[in-house]
Amino acid sequence: MIKEFAEYLSLTIWDWLAVSVAFCSLFVACLSYYIARRTLKSQQQTEKNTMPIINTSIQEFLLREFIIKLFDGHIKITAIWYLLNDKKYNNYPSEQILDSVKIPQTYIHCELFYNNPSFFRTIEGLEDMVNEYNCAVATLNNHLHENTINNDIYYKEFKNLIHINDRIARTWDKTMSILFNYGINEKSKAIAPFIKDVSQEEIDNTELKYYSQDEVYTTLFVSEVDKQKLLAFMQLRTVIYYNEFKEFLIDK
């Protein structure tokens, strides 16, 4: 067919060869497109088959894990802050220490609430604050390496990081109330497993150095009966982290 087409148009042998190459290129392009389409569909199907099914029940579970991660981050930040302040900021911690307080985005799935604008805006607000928090952590991590930054700036950055953490805790509180109708009992149960091993003796013998009675977490998530237990846990855990992080300090 190509030869007849070339003869009809009075093409030379070189023209005929060029036409042949063009038709071959067109065939290869069409074949490549077909293969690419099939590969893409296959990949999409594989992703669909292996993707974990996220529903509102799983989102509720993830947000309960979220608050434990945030709470532990609050304690770690406090320990690092006091440790570096005692060292006059002449040292900085290994980067992974502060990185460990970041909140993974996998805890929040806004797409579950696309069909409910009120719920969507609520959880999206929580996600926005997490992004702000993670950026503040990264900024502080970078600044702690610097020799030219005034210690007052470090103080303000640590204070700001604690402030953002507290704001997220309050936002989590509102989010769980709106999305899952959580009351004080449900919120307390999210924290309770984390502090269950604190004994009455530890509560009685713990002198609060790093925390006050009006901490955000004790206000939001526990009853008056458990308040002292939570404060004792925070104090004891901070001391543990303080001593642990000493081993990961680097001289400037």
C-alpha positions in Angstrom: 0.0 0.0 0.0 2.8 2.4 0.9 4.5 1.6 -2.5 1.4 2.2 -4.5 0.8 5.4 -2.6 4.4 6.6 -3.4 4.0 5.7 -7.1 0.7 7.5 -7.4 2.4 10.6 -6.1 5.4 10.1 -8.3 7.7 9.9 -5.3 11.4 8.8 -5.7 12.9 5.9 -3.8 14.1 8.3 -1.1 10.7 9.8 -0.7 9.2 6.3 -0.6 11.7 5.4 2.2 10.8 8.6 4.2 7.1 7.7 3.9 7.8 4.2 5.1 9.8 5.5 8.1 7.0 7.9 8.9 4.4 5.1 8.9 6.6 3.0 11.0 7.1 5.8 13.5 3.4 6.3 13.7 2.8 2.6 14.3 5.4 2.6 17.1 3.9 5.7 18.7 0.5 4.2 18.7 1.8 1.0 20.1 3.7 2.9 22.8 0.6 4.9 23.7 -1.4 1.7 24.0 1.2 0.1 26.3 1.5 3.2 28.4 -2.3 3.3 28.8 -2.4 -0.3 29.9 0.5 0.2 32.3 -1.1 3.2 33.9 -4.4 1.4 34.3 -2.5 -1.6 35.8 -0.7 0.7 38.3 -3.9 2.5 39.3 -5.6 -0.9 39.9 -2.6 -2.1 42.0 -2.7 1.2 44.0 -6.5 0.8 44.5 -6.1 -2.9 45.6 -3.2 -2.1 48.1 -4.5 1.2 49.4 -5.6 1.0 53.1 -9.3 1.6 53.5 -9.7 4.8 55.5 -13.1 5.5 57.1 -14.4 7.6 59.9 -13.7 4.9 62.5 -10.1 4.6 61.4 -9.8 8.4 61.4 -11.1 8.5 65.0 -8.5 6.0 66.0 -5.7 7.9 64.2 -6.7 11.1 65.9 -6.5 9.4 69.3 -3.0 8.3 68.4 -2.4 11.9 67.2 -3.0 13.4 70.6 -0.6 11.0 72.3 2.1 11.9 69.7 1.4 15.6 70.3 1.4 15.2 74.1 4.7 13.3 74.0 6.1 16.0 71.7 5.2 18.7 74.2 7.2 16.8 76.9 10.2 16.4 74.6 10.2 20.0 73.6 10.1 21.0 77.2 13.1 18.7 78.0 15.2 20.0 75.1 14.4 23.6 76.0 15.4 23.3 79.6 18.5 21.2 78.7 19.8 23.7 76.2 19.0 26.7 78.4 21.0 25.1 81.2 23.9 24.7 78.6 23.5 28.4 77.6 22.8 27.2 74.1 26.4 26.3 73.5 25.3 23.0 72.2 22.6 21.8 69.9 20.8 18.4 69.8 21.0 15.8 67.1 18.5 16.7 64.4 16.4 13.6 64.8 15.5 14.5 68.4 13.4 17.5 67.3 12.3 15.8 64.1 10.7 13.1 66.3 8.2 15.7 67.6 6.8 16.4 64.2 3.3 15.2 63.4 3.0 13.0 60.3 0.3 14.1 57.9 -1.0 10.5 57.7 -2.9 11.1 60.9 -5.4 13.4 59.2 -7.6 12.6 56.2 -9.7 15.6 55.3 -11.0 13.8 52.2 -13.4 11.8 54.4 -15.4 14.9 55.1 -15.7 16.5 51.6 -19.5 16.0 51.7 -19.8 17.8 55.0 -18.4 21.4 54.8 -18.6 22.0 58.5 -16.7 18.9 59.4 -14.2 19.4 56.6 -13.4 23.0 57.7 -12.9 21.7 61.2 -10.4 19.0 60.4 -8.7 21.1 57.7 -8.1 23.7 60.4 -6.3 21.1 62.5 -4.3 20.0 59.5 -3.2 23.7 58.8 -2.0 24.0 62.4 0.0 20.8 62.1 1.7 22.2 59.0 2.6 25.4 61.0 3.9 23.3 63.9 6.1 21.1 61.7 7.5 24.2 60.0 8.3 25.8 63.4 10.1 22.6 64.4 12.2 22.6 61.2 13.0 26.3 61.6 14.1 25.8 65.3 16.2 22.8 64.3 18.1 24.9 61.8 18.6 27.8 64.1 20.0 25.8 66.9 23.1 25.1 64.8 23.8 28.8 64.5 26.3 30.7 66.7 25.1 34.1 65.7 21.5 33.9 67.0 20.8 35.5 70.4 19.7 33.3 73.2 16.6 35.4 73.6 15.6 34.3 70.1 15.9 30.7 71.0 13.7 31.3 74.1 11.0 32.9 71.9 11.2 30.1 69.4 10.8 27.4 72.0 8.0 29.3 73.7 6.3 29.7 70.3 6.6 26.0 69.6 5.0 25.1 73.0 2.3 27.7 72.2 1.5 26.1 68.9 1.5 22.7 70.5 -1.0 23.9 73.0 -3.2 25.5 70.3 -3.3 22.2 68.4 -4.3 20.4 71.6 -7.2 22.8 72.0 -8.1 22.4 68.4 -8.0 18.6 68.7 -10.4 18.9 71.7 -12.9 20.9 69.6 -12.4 18.6 66.5 -13.2 15.5 68.5 -16.2 17.1 70.0 -17.6 18.2 66.6 -16.7 15.1 64.5 -17.2 12.3 67.1 -19.2 13.9 69.8 -16.5 13.4 72.4 -17.0 14.5 76.0 -14.5 14.7 78.8 -14.6 11.0 79.5 -13.8 10.0 75.9 -11.0 12.6 75.7 -9.5 11.4 79.0 -9.5 7.8 77.8 -7.3 8.9 74.9 -4.6 10.0 77.3 -5.2 7.5 80.1 -3.3 4.5 78.7 -0.2 6.8 78.4 -0.1 7.6 82.1 -1.7 4.4 83.7 1.6 3.2 85.3 2.2 6.3 87.4 1.9 5.2 91.1 0.4 7.1 94.0 3.8 7.2 95.6 5.3 8.9 92.5 2.5 11.4 92.5 3.0 12.2 96.2 6.8 12.5 95.8 7.0 14.4 92.6 8.0 18.0 92.8 6.9 20.0 89.8 9.8 21.8 88.2 8.8 22.1 84.6 5.0 22.4 84.8 2.3 24.3 86.5 -1.2 23.3 87.7 -2.9 25.1 84.7 -1.2 23.1 81.9 -3.4 22.8 78.8 -3.3 19.0 78.8 -4.5 18.7 82.4 -7.2 21.2 81.7 -8.6 19.6 78.6 -8.1 15.9 79.0 -8.4 14.8 82.6 -10.7 15.2 85.6 -9.5 16.7 88.8 -8.9 13.2 90.2 -6.4 12.4 87.5 -4.8 15.9 87.2 -2.0 15.3 89.7 -1.3 11.9 88.1 -0.9 13.6 84.7 1.3 16.3 86.0 3.5 13.8 87.8 3.8 11.8 84.6 4.8 14.9 82.6 7.4 15.9 85.2 8.9 12.4 85.4 9.0 11.9 81.7 10.6 15.3 81.1 13.4 14.3 83.5 13.9 11.0 81.6 14.1 12.8 78.3 16.4 15.6 79.8 19.0 13.0 80.8 18.6 10.9 77.6 19.1 14.0 75.4 22.4 14.9 77.1 24.0 12.0 75.2 23.0 13.6 71.9 24.3 17.1 72.3 26.8 18.5 69.9 29.2 21.4 70.6 28.9 24.5 68.5 
